[in-house]
Amino acid sequence: MGFANSVLPEGSGKSPAPGRLTSVYSEVQTNRLHHPLPLPSVLRGPFKLLDGPPSSAAGNPDEIAKLFPNMFGQPSAKLVPTGSVPTGLPQGLRIGVVLSGGQAPGGHNVISGIFDYLQERAQRSTVYGFKGGPAGIMKCKYVELTPDFIYPYRNQGGFDMICSGRDKIETPEQFKQAEETAMKLDLDGLLVIGGDDSNTNACLLAENFRQKNMKTRVIGCPKTIDGDLKCKEVPASFGFDTACKIYSEMIGNVMTDARSTGKYYHFVRLMGRAASHITLECALQTHSNIAIIGEEVAAKKETLKNVTDYITDIICKRAKLGYNYGVILIPEGLIDFIPEVQQLIAELNEILAHDVVDKEGLWKKKLQQQSQLLFEFLPQAIQEQLLLERDPHGNVQVAKIETEKMLISMVETELEKRKSEGTYVGHFKGQSHFFGYEGRCGLPTNFDATYCYALGYAAGALLHSGKTGLISSVGNLSAPIDEWTVGGTALTSLMDVERRHGKFKPVIKKAMVELEGAPFRKFASMRDEWALNNRYISPGPIQFIGPGSNNVNHTLLLELGAQA
Amino acid sequence: MGFANSVLPEGSGKSPAPGRLTSVYSEVQTNRLHHPLPLPSVLRGPFKLLDGPPSSAAGNPDEIAKLFPNMFGQPSAKLVPTGSVPTGLPQGLRIGVVLSGGQAPGGHNVISGIFDYLQERAQRSTVYGFKGGPAGIMKCKYVELTPDFIYPYRNQGGFDMICSGRDKIETPEQFKQAEETAMKLDLDGLLVIGGDDSNTNACLLAENFRQKNMKTRVIGCPKTIDGDLKCKEVPASFGFDTACKIYSEMIGNVMTDARSTGKYYHFVRLMGRAASHITLECALQTHSNIAIIGEEVAAKKETLKNVTDYITDIICKRAKLGYNYGVILIPEGLIDFIPEVQQLIAELNEILAHDVVDKEGLWKKKLQQQSQLLFEFLPQAIQEQLLLERDPHGNVQVAKIETEKMLISMVETELEKRKSEGTYVGHFKGQSHFFGYEGRCGLPTNFDATYCYALGYAAGALLHSGKTGLISSVGNLSAPIDEWTVGGTALTSLMDVERRHGKFKPVIKKAMVELEGAPFRKFASMRDEWALNNRYISPGPIQFIGPGSNNVNHTLLLELGAQA
């Protein structure tokens, strides 16, 4: 019955990973090493690539064409089974991989996937892991990956095999450094595992290498727990599934606590600064009483007062039903979605840069009337935070505002008011939570583990076939793994331009929660029911074997038209 | 691959629980309903009770004897197998159960256990669930438990079957109310599921009923996630195992994140106001770089500066090794263990009650020198919190201090100092976490589920045999379930007295972390290694089937002399 921790995972005898060498594996971690990673059937036999029609861009195709003269218009590629093993494909490839940006469960499996592809289909290949993100490419800091090095990371969370970083390859000098590294290592290909920015960067690299007549191809891979990098051909970014299930486990526990105790309102802030996919998914998994979706707040041009009133109204209705408890989910980026808050912040930055904040508050008269009202509406602690805490550029630090605590305070004030007016009889105690780091590095779910392995394996196939400027795409994800489709999508086809400093900059548009999409519509159709009648679900801890262990998240299923 | 949520758990057709009726079950929850609950072999066949020698008390036996003239000296009872089914035991018992105090995973299974015992061994029995804790007894608010009512709660987290409460039965009037309820329902017995206070209360009730010549017997059951209700015969309180595993899952994830990112120190505050068992267990499960054990801080009479320096020293050493990240565990009750903080709080309460806090800070001169120094040492935010936030009695709200944030701030200041002195070269970013509510209501582990079921079943056997004033005790827990021992321990044998308001009050002493005990010694022998060399373990999410699913926590195994 004791814990059977392994000091070193099996198979790591010869050249174990320096990070994991000092690590001890739990029984679950060890077991995950042996978890099989089935491939879609098309990746199991001989296959060839079929090109589709020429692609365009998500917006402003003319500008994208100018920015990517070599990449623009590339067709998407699809892998299809073929009768015989294709001949003439090169062997002994030299491939680099890099992890870019924040951690997401499954990153290690993408690397395992491309590594195994090369081992099996392009013998005598070499894989270099660039260390610490794109900076590793620029500084030519890398480690040569071997089966023994990679093995201990199979199906394990984190990015610590080669670590990640947030640098970008942007300036001509930085591109030059990347070229030098590619030449020095004689790279045939590079796999960039990252989010929207990193994949845009991957495409710029691909364009640059091609322009310089270099042989180095670049393929991207969709990573982000926020779930905001996706499109028709790339139905999901990896890590979202695991992160949402970890958060939902915690929310489920807190819900059961709320119902048992009967006296707390839990305000749970969840990751997702730009988009509210995580909040939406967690609401669908747990049936929280309230979930605020930033995209809806923005679309309806709601004010902070509107949001406060919405929450307060439900609390009052619940009190009438005898429920003085509940669970409320809030996306971390909520206040970025509220126009009036953005306006206030802009005015504050201006005032704080030039004026003295006098104790008498005369400075407030410099605020426009709407901003003045909003400022007065904010809890005192938040007012002080806005005035005192600035970033190195002297700007107000919006990201530091603990939205869940701010809302608790505002709801409290509003409830006091209603109590004195006699429209609320109940008791309110708010508890705040922030679930963030806890979900980025968990052991990947079976779905993320398999999906990532297929993404990496597909990236190997694309590079092997000489493709560049594509993002690895695995589709038909609601079907059994066998039937998953595999291919590559032109990165330029996901792009639009933004005007920055008088220039057009290419961007992969973040996929926001669509108010007309199936996940939001499902949520919208249920939320009144969930608000008043406690239809809580406790998903429980992620299971790796047995019931529920192969479930896919609701967002993906609903988007794919399946019944979640 | 879709989620297969059941709208109503099976078997809840006739008289489903009102709480769970409005609930939807996740696949894991549904599956847990069917998880088998094996009984120790002694509970599976015919058994009889063997009484041991007369017992004494944990301290001041003379006073305990005076307080409990009927209960004191009772022998512990042990269940032993017997050849034939004992005859003459009453049937048709009328038994009440009550959940008292904070939630702990497994409470529902205790109720399932006693219910099943009575169904199987005392036919035509009735079980009443008192609602909302001891208040339910006093107000005679109850629900009659039926198989259909109970079924949906089997192996489920929370206390929502009958809910809990923190009231105590203390005054003569309250005892009178309890008597009236017992008479009204014609109760043969009462099972009190609670922590140290609740079990003390259970014994007082047992004494009172006996004194009044009432037939109602009272049995206690050891519950608390904090793990501070235990002794030789009661080796564990239920809920500790599940809670620690949930916290350790999160800590493991945060560790992997720390190692991947390489730039954060995560300060994790964990539940446990009186004792640091949870922090110790989580350190043993995860090998965090630092864990502060309150009992050691108290024993060594450490100051806040000592604790800060201990952490800062390790951070400096790690920086020299190239590690600017780490994970630090802190028990929620830390500052209660630091004598100088207690002194400062006492002085502040005195000063704030009588004096004006002038802006110039002249009031500080009223503090004793040591307290003045400590106050100045505290981060400004904490200083303000101490002065501004008071409870309804005007006292400083120590419980509201976010210890982890306070420590981050103090470590930061100390590191700045060392940086300017040239003794620290590195970068420090603190991230704070509090894991509390997330662990109290999780789905019970296999261990807690089985242990609780046995505790409840044993309580049924004790009441059926006419026992009173005992706590249900199940032992030999590191052996296979089959070999677990079952019995009851005299509650008075766990008691000592405390002097309060000039009177002796009986208390079950909280079991603190013993610095000479095996769990702490193991931790102490490893901590220097864990501090500098990252030997992180990520336990992963609790698994209900497969590898590791039947593991028991380290604390229990080490205390039982097994190798964890």
Interface residues (C-beta under 8 A of the other chain):
Chain A: M1 G2 F3 A4 N5 G19 T22 S23 V24 Y25 S26 E27 V28 Q29 T30 N31 R32 Q103 Q156 G157 G158 F159 D160 C163 S164 I246 E249 M250 G252 N253 V254 M255 T256 D257 R259 S260 T261 G262 Y264 H266 Q285 H287 Q431 H433 Y437 E438 G439 R440 C441 G442 L443 S478 P480 N533 N534 R535 Y536 I537 S538 P539 G540 P541 I542 Q543 F544 I545 G546 P547 G548 N550 N551 V552 H554 L557 A562 Q563 A564
Chain B: M1 G2 F3 A4 N5 G19 T22 S23 V24 Y25 S26 E27 V28 Q29 T30 N31 R32 Q103 Q156 G157 G158 F159 D160 C163 S164 I246 E249 M250 G252 N253 V254 M255 T256 D257 R259 S260 T261 G262 Y264 H266 Q285 H287 Q431 H433 Y437 E438 G439 R440 C441 G442 L443 S478 P480 N533 N534 R535 Y536 I537 S538 P539 G540 P541 I542 Q543 F544 I545 G546 P547 G548 N550 N551 V552 H554 L557 A562 Q563 A564
